[in-house]
Amino acid sequence: MRMILPFRILPQMIEVAGAGDVMNISLLLVCSLTASFLTALYATKKYGGEKSNTAVIFVGINMLAAVLLICFFGCEAITVKGIIYIILLTLSSYADIRVRECDDCCHVMIVIAAFIGSELSDIPGMLLSAMITGGLIMLTVIAAKSRIGGADIKLSAASAFLLGFERGIAGLFFGTILAVICNIAAKDKKKGFPMIPYLSAGFSAAYFIQMI
């Protein structure tokens, strides 16, 4: 697998725009903006919070992600899937921060989104990726008596289903390392912290890794 290098973003954007896809790009961005805003309203209604600030956060994160996805992949199915996936990760992170819970519907929607642009022959590998990744986390929890919650395990398994085994493991690794770095200096070592935001960051980064 390989990561698309940042210095290739601008040339790809120019190439995509020059191909006559400006209308498609605009439509995709408008849809992303609308979906992000509506998801923010849903999040504040269900989990609480200030609507305007939450909307700014959701729209800011997901519009940036949408632009990067378009730059990296163009107007393809992988871009649409990525936009939906990152919006769901943002919602999951918000829920975990606010109430330390994440509804199963988020995990189910990630699984559904995984079928966008996928072929029937990909399904066995996707299922195996989800089972192995989820199983590894459960074994870690049992062996190390970790405080990783059920929602973290479900999100990781659903993400591995969408990303595949190698990218799923990479995202899990990125997110775990980020969580350790950000919380290593925490004053209250016994107090838990929301893990999903870190996992979401890791899985989002892993989405931009292309398989070869």
C-alpha positions in Angstrom: 0.0 0.0 0.0 1.1 3.6 -0.5 0.2 7.0 0.7 -0.5 9.7 -2.0 2.0 12.4 -1.4 0.7 15.9 -0.5 2.6 17.7 -3.3 0.4 15.8 -5.8 -2.8 17.3 -4.5 -2.8 20.6 -6.5 -1.8 19.0 -9.9 -4.6 16.4 -9.4 -7.1 19.2 -8.6 -6.2 21.0 -11.8 -6.4 17.9 -13.8 -9.8 17.0 -12.4 -11.1 20.5 -13.0 -9.7 20.5 -16.5 -11.5 17.3 -17.3 -14.9 19.1 -17.2 -16.0 17.9 -13.8 -16.4 21.3 -12.2 -20.2 20.8 -12.0 -19.8 17.4 -10.4 -17.3 18.8 -7.9 -19.6 21.6 -7.0 -22.5 19.3 -6.6 -20.4 17.0 -4.4 -19.3 19.8 -2.2 -22.8 21.2 -1.8 -24.1 17.7 -0.9 -21.2 17.3 1.6 -22.0 20.7 3.1 -25.7 19.9 3.5 -25.1 16.5 4.9 -22.6 17.9 7.4 -24.9 20.6 8.6 -27.9 18.2 9.0 -25.7 15.7 10.9 -24.6 18.5 13.2 -28.3 19.4 13.9 -29.0 15.8 14.6 -26.0 15.5 16.9 -27.0 18.5 19.0 -30.6 17.3 19.3 -29.6 13.8 20.4 -26.4 14.5 22.4 -26.8 18.1 23.4 -24.4 21.0 22.7 -24.6 24.5 21.1 -26.0 24.3 17.6 -24.0 27.0 15.9 -20.6 25.9 17.3 -21.3 22.3 16.5 -22.4 23.1 13.0 -19.2 25.1 12.4 -17.1 22.1 13.7 -18.9 19.5 11.6 -19.0 21.6 8.4 -15.4 22.7 8.8 -14.0 19.1 9.4 -16.1 17.5 6.7 -15.7 20.2 4.0 -11.9 20.0 4.5 -12.2 16.2 4.2 -14.4 16.5 1.1 -11.9 18.8 -0.6 -9.0 16.5 0.2 -10.9 13.5 -1.1 -11.7 15.2 -4.3 -8.1 16.3 -4.7 -6.8 12.8 -4.1 -9.4 10.7 -5.9 -11.5 13.0 -8.1 -15.3 12.5 -8.5 -15.3 8.8 -8.0 -17.2 6.3 -5.8 -14.3 6.2 -3.4 -14.7 9.9 -2.8 -18.4 9.6 -2.1 -17.8 6.7 0.3 -15.0 8.7 2.0 -17.2 11.7 2.5 -20.0 9.6 4.1 -17.5 7.7 6.2 -15.8 10.7 7.6 -19.2 12.4 8.4 -20.1 9.2 10.4 -16.8 9.2 12.2 -17.4 12.9 13.1 -20.8 12.0 14.5 -19.4 9.0 16.4 -16.6 11.2 17.9 -19.1 13.9 19.0 -21.3 11.3 20.7 -18.3 9.8 22.5 -17.1 13.2 23.7 -20.6 14.3 24.8 -22.0 11.1 26.4 -19.2 8.5 26.2 -21.5 6.4 24.0 -22.0 5.7 20.3 -25.2 4.4 18.8 -25.0 1.1 16.9 -26.6 2.9 14.0 -23.3 4.7 13.2 -21.5 1.4 12.9 -24.3 -0.1 10.8 -24.2 2.9 8.4 -20.4 2.6 8.1 -20.9 -1.1 7.1 -23.6 0.0 4.5 -21.3 2.7 3.2 -18.6 0.1 2.7 -20.6 -1.4 -0.2 -20.3 1.8 -2.3 -17.9 1.0 -5.1 -17.3 -2.5 -3.8 -17.8 -5.7 -5.8 -19.5 -8.9 -4.6 -16.1 -10.7 -4.6 -14.8 -8.2 -2.1 -17.3 -9.1 0.6 -15.5 -12.2 2.0 -12.3 -10.2 2.5 -14.2 -7.3 4.1 -15.9 -9.7 6.6 -12.6 -11.3 7.4 -10.9 -7.9 8.0 -13.7 -6.9 10.4 -13.6 -10.2 12.3 -9.8 -10.2 12.6 -9.5 -6.5 13.6 -12.4 -6.8 16.1 -11.0 -10.0 17.5 -7.5 -8.5 18.0 -8.9 -5.6 20.0 -11.0 -8.0 22.1 -8.0 -10.1 22.9 -6.0 -7.0 23.8 -8.8 -5.9 26.1 -8.9 -9.3 27.8 -5.2 -9.8 28.1 -4.3 -6.2 29.2 -7.5 -5.5 31.0 -7.8 -2.4 28.8 -10.6 0.1 29.2 -11.5 0.1 25.5 -15.2 0.0 25.3 -17.6 -1.9 23.2 -18.3 1.1 20.9 -14.6 1.3 20.2 -14.4 -2.3 19.2 -17.5 -2.0 17.0 -16.2 1.1 15.3 -12.9 -0.5 14.6 -14.5 -3.7 13.2 -16.9 -1.6 11.0 -14.0 0.6 9.8 -11.9 -2.5 9.0 -14.9 -3.8 7.0 -14.8 -0.6 5.0 -11.1 -0.1 4.8 -9.8 -3.6 4.5 -7.4 -5.4 6.8 -4.2 -3.5 6.1 -5.7 0.0 6.2 -7.9 -1.0 9.1 -4.9 -2.1 11.2 -3.0 1.0 10.1 -5.9 3.3 11.1 -6.1 1.5 14.5 -2.4 1.9 15.0 -2.5 5.6 14.1 -5.4 6.3 16.4 -4.0 4.4 19.3 -0.6 6.1 19.1 -2.3 9.5 18.8 -4.4 8.7 21.9 -1.3 7.7 23.9 0.6 10.8 22.9 -2.3 13.1 23.7 -3.1 11.5 27.1 0.4 10.5 28.3 0.6 13.7 30.4 -2.9 13.4 31.8 -3.1 14.3 35.5 -5.8 11.8 36.4 -4.4 8.5 35.2 -7.4 6.6 36.5 -9.9 8.6 34.6 -10.9 7.3 31.2 -11.1 9.4 28.0 -13.1 9.2 24.8 -11.2 6.9 22.5 -13.4 7.2 19.3 -12.1 10.7 18.3 -8.5 9.4 18.2 -9.6 6.2 16.3 -11.6 8.4 13.9 -8.5 10.5 13.2 -6.5 7.4 12.6 -9.0 5.7 10.3 -9.6 9.0 8.4 -5.8 9.1 7.7 -5.8 5.5 6.7 -8.5 6.1 4.1 -6.0 8.1 2.0 -3.7 5.1 1.8 -4.1 3.4 -1.6 -3.6 -0.3 -2.1 -1.2 -1.4 -4.9 
